[in-house]
Amino acid sequence: MGSEEKVLRMIKITIVVVVFLLTAAQVYAQQERRDKAVFVESKNEFWDSVKTTLEKFYKKDAAAKKKLLVDFSQYNPPKSIKEFTTSWHNKPISQAVSGMCWCFSTTSFFESEIFRLSKREIKLSELFTVYWEYIEKARGYVQARGDQEFGEGSQSDAVIRIWKNHGIVPAEAYTGLLHGQPFHDHAKLFAELDTYLKSLKTSNNWNEDEVERSVKSILNHYIGAPPEKILVGNKEMTPKEYFEKIVKLNLDDYVELVSFADRPYYSWVEYDVPDNWWHSSAYFNVPLNDFMSAVKSAVRSGYTEVLAGDVSEPGLEGHAGIAVIPTFDIPPQYIDESARIFRFKNGTTGDDHGIHLVGYTQQNGAEWYLIKDSGAGSRNNSHPGYYFFHEDFVKLKMLGVMLPKSAIPELVKTMGK
């Protein structure tokens, strides 16, 4: 092999080596690559368009539901809360998605009573009472073998019963809201309680202690367990001690009036509505004139009151913020005991809401009442958290009133034991 051939061969070998090294370097570099993981929002625009298109195809055109209401523009109600003479009360708060109006209204009433009697501003926990009322309902349900109403609602009288048996705590000690939860929502809570209790009829497991433990477990999951002790200043107290030493109300100083023409007047009667699930007869039945006089004289004397009755009416609407009785329902001169009991018996008047009466005013010869309301509808007007109730609405549609006995001394004389 000549020198020229040797040089060519060396060149070829060199080229092969270089190519090999470059290829090896590439392979090595590929083996050493490290892919980075990232999180991205999953999207499938075409699939979304398919679903949307199909939903539109299957959806039946439904006419917008309309509610029969009175034409509120023909009324001339008070324009603002400033027109009312009011008694002290804590600001309105929302019960949100729950049936706790009975407790919100009555707790608010007792807060006003604490201030009236001692000038102390205290905010109490509604949910503490609600928690223990659910326990009491479950016990009653077991004892009745399921033959008992079980719902979210209750009565003002239940607040007295719970506070006597369990005490009460300040609002900050027990909110019933989970961490970060902005509003109350008892839809899932009640559905689970209701399903569980109904299942007892099938399982026939009427063990009261076991049922109580299960109900507490459900309540604790959704609204947390209420405190057994709280810190007041530097002193530890039980809920009962807090009621006795801080709240210091005599709960026997309060009474509920009703007016039912089918029951003996000036006698104690059972309030025959589903939310009176324990069949309390601690309701004093009076003629309608006495009922309305008690409502009017009490608020004008600086007392507040709890009203319970029907708010599913064409004369009440949240955006209007008022409650009236339209003449197409009944002219005002015909609102009497017969009209009232007629509606109660045929079911067009029911006990579906509890509210707190906190003030009054007169306009064009008519009495208007300032109503503090925890329901959602009251948040949609120019005075959020309140309604303005015409006296005719109270006369026809409010079934019961809780107030201090000291506000109605003449009626108290007729009560006996």
C-alpha positions as CSV (number, residue, x, y, z in Angstrom):
1,M,0.0,0.0,0.0
2,G,1.5,3.3,-1.0
3,S,1.7,6.4,1.1
4,E,-1.2,8.0,-0.6
5,E,-3.5,5.1,0.1
6,K,-2.4,5.1,3.7
7,V,-3.4,8.7,4.0
8,L,-6.8,8.1,2.5
9,R,-7.4,5.1,4.8
10,M,-6.5,7.2,7.8
11,I,-8.9,9.9,6.7
12,K,-11.7,7.4,6.3
13,I,-11.0,5.9,9.8
14,T,-10.9,9.4,11.3
15,I,-14.3,10.2,9.6
16,V,-15.8,7.0,11.0
17,V,-14.5,7.7,14.5
18,V,-15.8,11.3,14.4
19,V,-19.3,10.1,13.2
20,F,-19.3,7.5,15.9
21,L,-18.4,9.9,18.6
22,L,-21.0,12.5,17.4
23,T,-23.7,9.7,17.2
24,A,-22.7,8.5,20.7
25,A,-22.8,12.0,22.1
26,Q,-26.3,12.4,20.6
27,V,-27.5,9.2,22.1
28,Y,-26.0,10.1,25.4
29,A,-27.6,13.5,25.4
30,Q,-31.0,11.9,24.6
31,Q,-30.6,9.5,27.5
32,E,-29.8,12.3,29.9
33,R,-32.9,14.5,29.0
34,R,-35.1,15.3,32.1
35,D,-38.7,16.2,31.3
36,K,-40.4,18.6,33.6
37,A,-43.9,18.0,34.9
38,V,-46.5,20.8,34.9
39,F,-50.1,21.1,35.9
40,V,-52.5,22.5,33.3
41,E,-56.3,22.9,33.3
42,S,-57.9,20.0,31.4
43,K,-59.7,21.3,28.4
44,N,-61.6,19.7,25.6
45,E,-63.4,22.5,23.8
46,F,-64.9,20.3,21.1
47,W,-66.4,17.9,23.8
48,D,-67.8,20.9,25.7
49,S,-69.4,22.1,22.5
50,V,-70.9,18.7,21.9
51,K,-72.4,18.6,25.4
52,T,-73.7,22.2,25.1
53,T,-75.3,21.6,21.8
54,L,-77.0,18.4,23.0
55,E,-78.3,20.0,26.1
56,K,-79.9,22.7,24.0
57,F,-81.4,20.0,21.7
58,Y,-82.9,18.0,24.6
59,K,-84.0,21.0,26.7
60,K,-87.7,21.7,26.5
61,D,-88.6,25.3,26.4
62,A,-90.3,26.1,29.7
63,A,-92.3,29.2,30.4
64,A,-90.8,31.4,33.1
65,K,-92.7,30.8,36.4
66,K,-94.6,33.8,37.6
67,K,-95.9,34.4,41.1
68,L,-99.2,36.1,41.8
69,L,-98.5,39.4,43.7
70,V,-100.4,42.5,44.5
71,D,-99.4,45.7,42.6
72,F,-97.2,47.2,45.3
73,S,-96.9,50.6,43.4
74,Q,-100.4,51.6,44.6
75,Y,-99.3,51.5,48.3
76,N,-97.7,54.3,50.2
77,P,-95.7,52.5,53.0
78,P,-93.0,54.0,55.2
79,K,-89.9,54.8,53.1
80,S,-87.2,53.9,55.6
81,I,-86.4,52.5,59.0
82,K,-85.8,56.0,60.3
83,E,-89.5,56.6,60.2
84,F,-90.0,53.9,62.9
85,T,-89.8,54.1,66.6
86,T,-87.5,51.2,67.4
87,S,-86.3,49.2,70.4
88,W,-82.7,48.0,70.7
89,H,-81.9,44.8,68.8
90,N,-78.8,43.3,67.2
91,K,-78.4,43.8,63.5
92,P,-80.1,41.3,61.2
93,I,-78.2,38.1,60.3
94,S,-79.0,35.5,57.7
95,Q,-80.2,32.0,58.3
96,A,-79.2,31.3,54.7
97,V,-80.1,27.7,53.5
98,S,-81.8,26.4,56.6
99,G,-85.1,26.3,58.5
100,M,-83.8,28.1,61.6
101,C,-86.1,31.1,61.6
102,W,-87.8,30.0,64.8
103,C,-84.4,30.1,66.6
104,F,-83.0,33.2,64.9
105,S,-86.1,35.3,65.7
106,T,-86.5,34.1,69.3
107,T,-82.7,34.4,70.1
108,S,-82.9,38.0,68.7
109,F,-85.9,38.7,70.9
110,F,-84.1,37.5,74.1
111,E,-81.0,39.5,73.1
112,S,-83.3,42.5,73.1
113,E,-84.7,41.5,76.4
114,I,-81.2,41.3,78.0
115,F,-80.6,44.9,76.8
116,R,-84.0,46.1,78.0
117,L,-83.4,44.7,81.4
118,S,-79.7,45.3,81.9
119,K,-78.5,47.5,79.0
120,R,-76.0,44.8,78.1
121,E,-75.4,44.1,74.4
122,I,-74.9,40.3,74.0
123,K,-74.9,38.2,70.8
124,L,-75.9,34.6,71.5
125,S,-75.4,31.4,69.4
126,E,-78.5,30.3,67.5
127,L,-76.8,27.1,66.4
128,F,-76.2,25.8,69.9
129,T,-80.0,25.8,70.4
130,V,-80.6,24.2,67.0
131,Y,-78.0,21.5,67.7
132,W,-79.8,20.4,70.9
133,E,-83.2,20.7,69.4
134,Y,-82.3,18.2,66.7
135,I,-81.2,15.9,69.5
136,E,-84.5,16.3,71.3
137,K,-86.4,15.8,68.1
138,A,-84.5,12.5,67.4
139,R,-85.3,11.3,71.0
140,G,-89.0,12.1,70.5
141,Y,-89.0,10.4,67.1
142,V,-87.6,7.2,68.7
143,Q,-90.0,7.3,71.7
144,A,-92.9,7.8,69.2
145,R,-91.6,4.9,67.0
146,G,-91.5,7.3,64.1
147,D,-95.0,8.6,64.5
148,Q,-93.9,12.2,64.9
149,E,-93.1,15.2,62.8
150,F,-89.4,15.6,62.0
151,G,-88.5,18.8,60.2
152,E,-86.1,21.7,60.3
153,G,-88.6,24.0,62.0
154,S,-89.6,24.4,65.6
155,Q,-91.2,27.0,67.9
156,S,-90.1,29.9,70.1
157,D,-91.2,27.8,73.0
158,A,-88.4,25.3,72.1
159,V,-85.7,28.0,72.7
160,I,-86.9,28.3,76.3
161,R,-87.0,24.5,76.7
162,I,-83.4,24.1,75.4
163,W,-82.0,26.9,77.4
164,K,-83.5,25.5,80.6
165,N,-82.1,22.1,79.9
166,H,-78.8,22.8,78.2
167,G,-78.0,26.5,78.7
168,I,-76.6,28.7,76.0
169,V,-73.3,30.1,74.8
170,P,-72.2,33.4,73.1
171,A,-72.2,33.5,69.3
172,E,-68.4,33.5,68.9
173,A,-68.2,30.3,71.0
174,Y,-70.3,28.3,68.5
175,T,-71.2,29.4,65.0
176,G,-72.2,26.1,63.4
177,L,-70.1,27.1,60.4
178,L,-67.1,25.0,59.3
179,H,-63.8,26.6,58.6
180,G,-64.1,29.0,55.7
181,Q,-67.8,28.4,55.3
182,P,-69.5,31.7,54.4
183,F,-73.2,30.8,54.9
184,H,-75.3,28.2,56.7
185,D,-76.4,25.4,54.5
186,H,-78.4,22.6,56.1
187,A,-79.7,20.9,53.0
188,K,-77.4,17.9,53.2
189,L,-77.5,17.9,57.0
190,F,-81.3,17.6,57.2
191,A,-81.4,15.1,54.3
192,E,-79.0,12.8,56.0
193,L,-80.8,13.1,59.4
194,D,-84.2,12.5,57.8
195,T,-83.0,9.5,55.8
196,Y,-81.4,8.0,58.9
197,L,-84.4,8.4,61.1
198,K,-86.8,7.0,58.5
199,S,-84.5,4.0,58.1
200,L,-85.3,3.1,61.8
201,K,-88.8,2.1,60.7
202,T,-87.3,-0.6,58.5
203,S,-84.5,-1.7,60.8
204,N,-86.7,-1.5,63.9
205,N,-83.7,-0.3,65.8
206,W,-85.3,2.0,68.3
207,N,-82.3,2.1,70.7
208,E,-82.5,5.7,71.9
209,D,-78.8,5.9,73.0
210,E,-77.6,4.5,69.8
211,V,-79.8,6.8,67.7
212,E,-78.5,9.8,69.7
213,R,-74.9,8.9,69.1
214,S,-75.6,8.6,65.4
215,V,-77.5,11.9,65.2
216,K,-74.7,13.6,67.0
217,S,-72.2,12.2,64.6
218,I,-74.1,13.6,61.7
219,L,-74.5,17.0,63.3
220,N,-70.8,17.1,64.3
221,H,-69.9,16.5,60.7
222,Y,-71.9,19.3,59.2
223,I,-72.0,22.0,61.9
224,G,-69.4,20.9,64.5
225,A,-69.8,19.8,68.1
226,P,-71.0,22.5,70.5
227,P,-68.6,23.4,73.3
228,E,-69.0,21.7,76.7
229,K,-67.2,24.7,78.4
230,I,-66.4,28.2,77.3
231,L,-64.0,30.9,78.6
232,V,-65.6,34.1,79.8
233,G,-62.9,36.5,80.7
234,N,-60.5,34.3,82.7
235,K,-63.3,32.1,84.0
236,E,-64.3,28.7,82.5
237,M,-68.1,28.1,82.4
238,T,-70.5,25.5,81.2
239,P,-73.3,26.6,78.9
240,K,-75.7,26.3,81.9
241,E,-73.5,28.5,84.0
242,Y,-73.2,31.0,81.2
243,F,-77.0,31.2,81.1
244,E,-77.4,31.5,84.8
245,K,-74.5,34.0,85.5
246,I,-74.3,36.0,82.3
247,V,-77.7,35.8,80.4
248,K,-79.7,35.9,83.7
249,L,-83.2,35.8,82.2
250,N,-86.2,34.4,84.0
251,L,-87.7,32.4,81.2
252,D,-90.9,31.9,83.1
253,D,-91.5,35.7,82.6
254,Y,-92.5,35.1,78.9
255,V,-95.7,33.8,77.3
256,E,-97.0,33.0,73.8
257,L,-100.5,34.2,72.8
258,V,-102.6,32.7,70.0
259,S,-106.1,33.5,68.7
260,F,-108.1,30.5,67.4
261,A,-111.9,30.9,67.3
262,D,-112.4,27.1,67.5
263,R,-110.8,26.9,71.0
264,P,-112.0,28.3,74.3
265,Y,-110.8,31.8,74.9
266,Y,-108.7,32.7,78.0
267,S,-107.5,29.1,78.2
268,W,-104.2,27.2,77.6
269,V,-104.3,25.3,74.3
270,E,-102.0,23.2,72.1
271,Y,-100.6,25.0,69.1
272,D,-101.8,22.6,66.4
273,V,-99.1,23.1,63.8
274,P,-96.4,20.5,62.6
275,D,-93.5,22.4,64.1
276,N,-95.0,22.0,67.6
277,W,-93.8,18.5,67.4
278,W,-93.8,17.9,71.1
279,H,-97.5,19.0,71.4
280,S,-96.9,21.9,73.8
281,S,-100.0,23.4,75.3
282,A,-98.2,26.4,76.7
283,Y,-100.2,28.8,74.4
284,F,-102.8,31.2,75.8
285,N,-105.7,31.6,73.5
286,V,-107.3,35.1,73.4
287,P,-109.9,36.9,71.2
288,L,-108.4,38.6,68.2
289,N,-109.0,42.1,69.6
290,D,-106.9,41.1,72.7
291,F,-104.3,39.6,70.4
292,M,-103.9,42.8,68.4
293,S,-104.1,45.0,71.4
294,A,-101.2,43.0,73.0
295,V,-99.1,43.4,69.9
296,K,-99.7,47.1,69.7
297,S,-99.4,48.1,73.3
298,A,-96.3,46.0,73.9
299,V,-94.3,47.5,71.0
300,R,-95.5,51.0,72.0
301,S,-94.3,50.4,75.5
302,G,-90.7,49.6,74.4
303,Y,-90.9,45.8,74.2
304,T,-90.0,43.7,71.2
305,E,-91.9,40.5,70.2
306,V,-91.6,37.3,68.3
307,L,-94.3,36.8,65.6
308,A,-95.0,33.4,64.0
309,G,-97.3,32.9,61.0
310,D,-97.7,32.8,57.2
311,V,-95.5,34.7,54.8
312,S,-96.4,32.9,51.6
313,E,-98.8,35.6,50.4
314,P,-99.4,37.8,47.4
315,G,-99.1,40.8,49.6
316,L,-95.6,40.1,50.8
317,E,-92.5,40.3,48.5
318,G,-88.8,40.8,49.3
319,H,-88.1,43.4,46.7
320,A,-91.1,45.5,47.8
321,G,-90.0,45.0,51.4
322,I,-93.6,45.3,52.7
323,A,-96.4,43.0,53.8
324,V,-100.0,43.9,53.1
325,I,-103.4,42.2,52.6
326,P,-104.8,42.9,49.1
327,T,-108.5,43.7,48.8
328,F,-108.8,40.8,46.3
329,D,-107.9,38.5,49.2
330,I,-110.2,40.2,51.7
331,P,-111.2,43.8,52.3
332,P,-109.8,45.2,55.6
333,Q,-113.2,45.6,57.3
334,Y,-113.8,41.9,56.9
335,I,-110.7,40.7,58.6
336,D,-112.0,39.1,61.8
337,E,-111.8,35.9,63.8
338,S,-113.9,34.0,61.3
339,A,-111.7,35.0,58.3
340,R,-108.7,34.1,60.4
341,I,-109.8,30.6,61.5
342,F,-111.3,29.9,58.0
343,R,-107.8,30.3,56.4
344,F,-106.1,28.3,59.1
345,K,-108.5,25.4,58.7
346,N,-108.3,25.3,55.0
347,G,-104.6,25.5,55.0
348,T,-104.1,28.8,53.3
349,T,-102.7,30.2,56.6
350,G,-99.9,28.2,58.1
351,D,-97.1,28.6,60.5
352,D,-94.1,28.8,58.2
353,H,-91.9,31.6,59.5
354,G,-90.7,33.3,62.7
355,I,-89.8,37.0,62.8
356,H,-88.8,39.6,65.4
357,L,-91.0,42.7,65.7
358,V,-88.7,45.6,66.8
359,G,-90.5,48.9,66.0
360,Y,-93.7,50.7,64.9
361,T,-94.9,53.8,63.1
362,Q,-98.2,55.3,61.9
363,Q,-98.9,56.4,58.4
364,N,-102.2,57.6,57.0
365,G,-104.0,56.3,60.1
366,A,-102.5,52.8,59.8
367,E,-100.1,51.0,62.1
368,W,-96.9,49.7,60.5
369,Y,-94.5,47.3,62.2
370,L,-90.8,47.0,61.7
371,I,-89.9,43.4,61.3
372,K,-86.4,42.0,61.6
373,D,-86.2,38.9,59.4
374,S,-83.4,36.3,59.0
375,G,-84.9,35.0,55.7
376,A,-83.3,35.6,52.4
377,G,-86.2,37.5,50.9
378,S,-85.7,40.4,53.2
379,R,-82.2,41.1,51.8
380,N,-83.5,42.2,48.4
381,N,-84.9,45.7,49.3
382,S,-83.7,49.1,50.3
383,H,-83.8,48.1,54.0
384,P,-82.0,44.7,53.9
385,G,-82.9,42.4,56.8
386,Y,-86.2,44.1,57.5
387,Y,-89.9,44.2,56.3
388,F,-92.5,46.7,56.9
389,F,-95.7,44.9,58.0
390,H,-99.1,46.6,57.8
391,E,-101.2,45.9,60.9
392,D,-103.8,44.0,58.7
393,F,-101.2,41.5,57.7
394,V,-100.5,40.8,61.4
395,K,-104.2,40.6,62.1
396,L,-105.0,38.0,59.4
397,K,-101.7,36.1,59.0
398,M,-99.7,36.1,62.2
399,L,-100.8,33.1,64.4
400,G,-98.8,33.6,67.5
401,V,-96.8,36.1,69.5
402,M,-94.2,35.7,72.2
403,L,-93.7,38.6,74.6
404,P,-92.9,39.4,78.2
405,K,-95.7,39.0,80.7
406,S,-95.0,42.4,82.0
407,A,-96.1,43.9,78.7
408,I,-99.7,42.5,79.1
409,P,-100.5,42.7,82.9
410,E,-104.3,42.6,82.4
411,L,-104.2,39.5,80.3
412,V,-101.8,37.8,82.7
413,K,-104.5,38.2,85.4
414,T,-106.8,35.9,83.3
415,M,-104.2,33.2,82.9
416,G,-104.2,31.5,86.3
417,K,-101.6,28.8,86.6
